[in-house]
């Protein structure tokens, strides 16, 4: 879950907690205990030492959303933009604009991530969080009954994500070792060990199996080019 630093009225915080799926931390506690992985700071211009708090986030490369009112100095706020001290300035009662600004920041952050440095995923389910290495995933498929995306890994463990399959597929499309076998199914081609035509199944490292149609098995063999850089016996 994303961590947000806040300095605002408690009533506004409660509204944002209802609108979003975020963890909110007092900026005073963040500064005192050096809480890590804060992604955005939301600061009310009325709060004490708010400029010091803006600078604190600036020094850590964390974008800041400033909350203000129509009575606040436009010239002063403009200077914050000019000096790249804040990402956005929003009237404190425009809740949905705050939510929209947060989404923009998160989207830009995801665009900046280089897939070559991403080695793990985090699954946020209702009852647990799991950190999984991408190279351990053998296949991902969508269950139309539970309406969740299932993730199977080498040791046999199975996890569920509330994310839709298309969203998961989009996030993993830059990793060439995941290939779409059929609608609602991605497999890790690097972990494939056996293709069984008779029983219409494929087996992965660790012994996990997945049943697929013969047509899909033929398609899989064609796109993988199994004989490449191998001695065929």
C-alpha positions in Angstrom: 0.0 0.0 0.0 1.3 3.5 -0.9 2.4 5.7 2.0 1.4 9.4 2.1 2.7 12.0 4.4 0.0 14.5 5.6 -0.4 17.7 7.5 -4.1 18.6 7.3 -7.4 18.7 9.2 -8.5 15.4 10.5 -11.9 15.7 8.8 -10.1 16.0 5.4 -7.9 13.0 6.2 -11.0 10.9 7.0 -12.5 11.8 3.7 -9.4 10.9 1.8 -9.2 7.6 3.7 -12.7 6.8 2.4 -11.9 7.8 -1.2 -8.5 6.1 -1.5 -6.7 2.9 -0.6 -3.6 4.6 0.9 -1.7 4.7 4.2 -1.5 8.2 5.8 1.3 9.2 8.1 1.7 12.4 10.2 4.6 14.4 8.7 5.9 15.2 12.2 6.2 11.4 12.8 7.8 10.9 9.4 10.4 13.5 10.2 11.0 12.3 13.7 11.3 8.6 13.0 12.6 8.8 9.4 9.8 6.7 8.0 10.8 5.4 4.6 9.0 4.9 1.3 6.8 7.9 1.6 5.6 8.7 -2.0 3.8 12.0 -1.7 3.5 14.8 0.9 0.2 16.6 1.3 0.6 19.8 3.3 -1.9 22.5 4.3 -0.5 26.0 3.9 -2.0 26.8 7.3 0.1 24.3 9.2 3.1 25.4 11.3 6.5 25.4 9.6 4.9 24.2 6.4 7.8 25.5 4.3 10.3 23.5 6.4 8.1 20.4 5.7 8.0 21.1 2.0 11.8 21.4 2.0 12.1 18.2 3.9 10.2 16.3 1.1 12.1 18.2 -1.6 15.4 17.0 -0.1 14.2 13.5 -0.5 12.7 13.9 -4.0 9.1 13.4 -2.8 6.5 15.4 -4.7 4.3 17.8 -2.6 0.7 18.7 -2.9 0.0 22.0 -1.2 -3.5 22.7 0.2 -4.7 26.3 0.2 -7.8 28.6 -0.1 -8.7 31.5 -2.3 -7.5 33.9 0.3 -4.0 32.7 0.2 -1.3 34.7 -1.6 -1.2 33.7 -5.3 2.2 35.3 -5.7 3.6 33.2 -2.9 2.2 30.0 -4.2 3.5 30.8 -7.7 7.0 31.1 -6.3 6.7 27.6 -5.0 5.9 26.3 -8.5 8.7 28.5 -10.0 11.2 27.0 -7.6 9.9 23.4 -8.2 9.0 23.1 -4.5 5.5 21.7 -5.1 3.9 19.4 -7.6 0.4 20.8 -7.3 -1.7 23.3 -5.3 -5.4 22.5 -4.6 -8.1 24.1 -2.6 -8.5 22.0 0.5 -12.2 21.3 0.0 -11.7 19.9 -3.6 -11.3 16.2 -2.5 -11.6 14.7 -5.9 -8.9 17.0 -7.3 -6.6 15.8 -4.6 -7.3 12.2 -5.5 -6.8 13.0 -9.2 -3.4 14.7 -8.5 -2.3 11.7 -6.5 -3.2 9.4 -9.4 -1.2 11.5 -11.8 1.9 11.3 -9.5 1.6 7.5 -9.2 1.2 7.1 -13.0 4.3 9.2 -13.6 6.2 7.2 -11.0 5.3 3.9 -12.7 6.3 5.3 -16.1 9.8 6.1 -14.7 10.4 2.6 -13.4 12.9 0.7 -15.5 11.7 -2.9 -15.9 15.4 -4.1 -16.0 15.7 -3.1 -12.3 12.4 -4.6 -11.2 12.9 -8.1 -9.7 9.8 -8.5 -7.5 6.1 -7.8 -7.3 3.9 -7.1 -4.3 0.5 -8.7 -4.1 -2.1 -6.7 -2.0 -5.0 -8.9 -1.1 -7.6 -8.3 1.5 -6.0 -10.5 4.1 -2.3 -10.5 3.3 0.6 -8.9 1.4 3.1 -11.0 -0.4 6.5 -10.2 -2.0 7.3 -12.5 -4.9 10.3 -12.7 -7.2 9.3 -12.5 -10.8 11.5 -15.3 -11.8 9.7 -17.6 -9.3 6.3 -17.1 -11.0 5.4 -20.1 -13.3 2.0 -18.9 -14.5 -0.8 -16.4 -14.0 -4.4 -17.0 -14.8 -7.8 -15.4 -14.2 -10.6 -17.2 -12.4 -14.0 -16.1 -13.6 -15.7 -17.6 -10.5 -13.7 -15.6 -7.9 -13.0 -12.8 -10.3 -9.4 -12.7 -9.1 -6.1 -13.1 -10.9 -4.2 -16.2 -9.6 -0.4 -16.4 -9.4 1.3 -19.7 -9.1 5.0 -19.9 -8.1 7.7 -22.6 -8.2 7.3 -23.9 -4.6 3.6 -24.6 -5.2 2.2 -21.6 -3.4 -0.8 -19.8 -4.9 -1.7 -16.2 -4.5 -4.7 -14.1 -5.5 -4.7 -10.5 -6.7 -7.7 -8.2 -6.8 -6.3 -6.7 -10.0 -8.0 -7.7 -13.2 -6.0 -9.9 -15.6 -5.7 -7.2 -18.3 -4.1 -4.9 -15.7 -1.7 -7.5 -14.6 -0.8 -8.4 -18.2 -0.2 -4.8 -18.9 2.2 -4.4 -16.0 4.2 -7.5 -17.0 4.2 -7.0 -20.8 7.7 -5.5 -20.7 9.1 -8.8 -19.3 9.8 -10.9 -22.4 9.8 -14.2 -20.5 6.0 -13.9 -19.8 4.0 -15.0 -22.8 0.3 -15.1 -23.3 -0.8 -18.7 -23.8 -4.5 -18.1 -24.1 -7.0 -15.5 -23.0 -6.6 -15.1 -19.2 -3.3 -17.1 -19.0 0.3 -16.0 -18.9 3.2 -18.4 -18.5 6.9 -18.0 -17.7 8.6 -19.6 -20.6 11.9 -19.8 -18.8 10.5 -22.2 -16.3 8.8 -24.6 -18.8 10.3 -28.1 -18.6 8.0 -30.5 -20.4 5.2 -30.5 -23.0 2.9 -33.5 -22.8 0.8 -33.9 -26.0 -1.0 -37.1 -24.9 -2.3 -35.7 -21.6 -2.5 -32.1 -22.9 -0.5 -30.5 -20.2 2.7 -28.6 -19.6 5.0 -29.0 -16.7 7.2 -26.3 -15.1 10.3 -26.4 -12.9 9.2 -27.6 -9.4 6.7 -30.0 -10.9 3.7 -27.7 -11.2 1.5 -28.5 -14.2 -1.1 -26.6 -16.3 -3.6 -28.3 -18.6 -4.0 -26.7 -22.0 -5.6 -27.7 -25.3 -3.5 -29.5 -27.9 -3.9 -26.5 -30.2 -2.3 -24.3 -27.6 0.5 -26.8 -27.0 1.3 -26.7 -30.7 1.2 -22.9 -30.7 3.5 -22.9 -27.7 6.0 -25.2 -29.4 6.1 -23.0 -32.4 6.7 -19.7 -30.6 9.3 -21.2 -28.3 11.5 -22.8 -31.0 12.5 -25.6 -28.6 15.5 -26.8 -30.7 17.2 -23.5 -30.8 20.7 -23.6 -29.1 19.9 -27.2 -27.9 20.9 -30.7 -29.1 17.8 -32.6 -30.1 17.9 -36.4 -29.3 
